[in-house]
Amino acid sequence: MQLAVVGGSSAALVTELRMRGLTVQQLPRGADVLRTHHDYDAVILDLELPDMSGLAALGKLRQVSRIPVVMVGTRTDERTVVRSLRGGADDYLVKPARVTELIVRLQSVIRRLSRDRTPPPNMVVAGDVRVDLAGRRVEVAGRHVPLTPMEFTLLRALVRQPNSAVSRQELLDRVWGNAFPGSTRTLDVHIGTLRSKLDRPGLITTLHGYGYLWSGPDPAAEPKAG
């Protein structure tokens, strides 16, 4: 993995990352990564930079690249974390970051982005529930179940990662984007309505303190009829 560490992260962190087998280049300024981002597989971006804020650098980077970015900073307030994630960061870690956790999160982000780049199947089947992603249509036991656009977008985010935990924050980002509702309670209400319409207990599992999981089998692009 070719990794860029941008900003004031410690030399000790860079040394430890290299000891774990990563190729690491430390870049002092946000402008540096904007010029060279194509040379790296992922970026660790400090919230505080000498030439601009980390959020400003992130915004400029996102205009030209979808490279995985993990933001690091000393701030722990919710507003800073949300602004970082909404601004395009794939994750946020509080400094000083633990190296093992940082590497695991980087690997998780890269896997997720790789999965997202894979063209999704058009049909997802779980028992008698059929979700037509292309036609934006849901059937349960052969009966059409009407969903609002928001409900379908939420369902699509879940079924594209079968049997994989999806965090509340990821769902908020995918479904609402910049129109962040400000409270995860909004998400919980939509999940409750979706469960009620599908009427299949256990299909959408709550992971308390984290998020939700679609418990159906893997999607099949061409499910058999019958």
N, C-alpha and C positions, 0 to 999 in steps of 0.2 A: 504494500500500500504506500503510495506517494502522498505524504501529508504536509500541509502548510500550517504552521503555527504562527498566527498573526497577532502582534501586539506584545504586551508586557508579561506574557507567561514566563515562568522561571526557567532558567537554563537547566535546572534539575529535572523539570518535567520533560524537556526536550531530550535530555540524556536518557531518562528512563524509557521514553517511547522508542528511542533508537535501540536500547538494550532488548526491547521486546521484538525486535526484528523489523521495525518500521523505518522507512526512509523519510526523514523529517527535515524540512527547511524552515528556519525561523525567519519571518519577515517582520520588520519593525513597524511598518505603516500600512494603513488601509490601501493606499495607492499602489503598493507593491503587489498585493494579491489581485487587484483589479487588472494589472498588466499581465500577470503570470498564472491566473487561475487554471488555464488549460493544461498546465504542467502537473496538476495534482488530482488525486482521487477524492480528497476530502479536505476540509478546512476547519481548524479550530480558531475561532475568531474572538478576540478579547473585546469586552464591552468598552474599554477605555483605550483609545489609540492616540498617538501624538499629533496626527494630522487631521483627524476627523473622529466623530463618535463611531463606535462599533455598529450602531444601528444605521447610521448613514452609509457606512461601507457595505453593510449587508444589503441595503436597498439598491445601491449601485451595482453590486454583484448580481443580485437577482434579476436585473434588467438584461444581463447577458449570459447567465449561466444557471443551471439547476444543480450544480455541484453540491454534495452534502455539506452542511455547515452546522457545527456544534458551537453555540455561543457560550463563553465562560465569563463570569463576572463576580464581583463581591456582593452585589445586591441580591437580596432574597425576597424583596417585596413582589407581590403578585402582579402589579402593574408592569414592572420591568420584564418579568418572565413572559407575560401575555404579549407585550409589545414586541419582544424578540421573536416569539413563535409566529405571531401574525405578520411580522415583517419578513418572514421567509426562513428563519432558522429552523432546522429540523429537530433540534433539542437544545436544552439549556442546562448548564452545570454551574454550581457555585464553587468559586475558588476558595482554597486550593483544591483542585480536582484530583480525585484518586485515580491513579493511572489505569488500574484494572477496569474500573467502572467506565472511564472515558473510552477505553478501547472497545469494551462491550457495546457501549452506546453507539459508537461509530460504526461498528460492524452491523448493528441492528438497523441503523439508518440506511446504510448502503444496501442491505438485503431488501428493505422495504421499498426503496426507490427502484431497485432492479426489478422487483415484483410488479411495481406500478407501471414500468415501461413495457411489460409483457401484455400484448393485446388481450383484454378480458374476454371470456366466453360470452356468447349471446344469451345463454340459458342456464339458469341455476335451478336444480331440482333437489328438494329435501322432502322425502315422503310424498305426500300429495300436494305439496306447495311447489308451484312453478313460478319463477321470476324471469320474465323476458326483459333483459337489460336493454336490448335494442328497441323493442316496441314499448318499453316502459309500462308493462302490463303484468299484473300478478293474479294468479289463479290458485284457489284452495279447493281441492276436491272437485275440480272442473268448473268451479264457480268464480267468475271475475270479482276481484276485490278492489274497489276503487280507492286509490291513495292520493293524497294531496302531493304536489310537486316536492314539498319539503320532506314528507314521509318517504317518498320513493328515493330521493337522494340519500336519505339516512339509511334506508334498507340496502341500497346499492353499495354504500361504503362498508356495510357489515358483510354482505354475501361475497364480496370480492376477496375477503380474507377468511375463508371458512375455518372454523376451529382454531382461530388465532385471536388472541386478546387485542381489542382495539380500545385505546385509551379515550377517555372523555375529551381530552384536549384535541386528539387527532380527529375525532368526530366533529367537534366544534369547528375546527379549521376546514375540514372537507365540506361540511354542510353549510356553514354560515360565512366562512371566509372573513372578510373585513367587516361584515355585519354582525360581529360577535355579540351575542345576546346579553353578555355580562353575568350570567348565572348558569351553572350547569343544571339548575332546576328546569330550565326551558327544555334542555335535552331530555331529561328524565320524563317529562310530560309527553314529549313526542314518542319516546320509546314505549311508554305505557299505552298510548293510542294505537301504535303500530302492533303491539302484542294483542290488543283487544280485537283489532280487525283481522289479524291472521288466525287468532283463536287456536293456536297450537302451543300449549305450555311447554317450556323447555327448549324451544327453538332459538330464542334469544335469551342468553344467560347473563345475569348481572354478576360482575366481578367487583364486589364491594371495595370501595376505595380506589378503584382503577378505571373501569369502563364496562364494556359489553363484549359478548362473543356470539357469533352465529354458529349454532351447534349442528348445522346440517352437514351432509357429506360434501366432498369436493365437487365444484361445479363441473358440468359436462357440456361441451359445446354442442354436441348432437345427441340429446337424450333419446332413448328409445320410446316409441309410442306405446300406449297401453297402460 
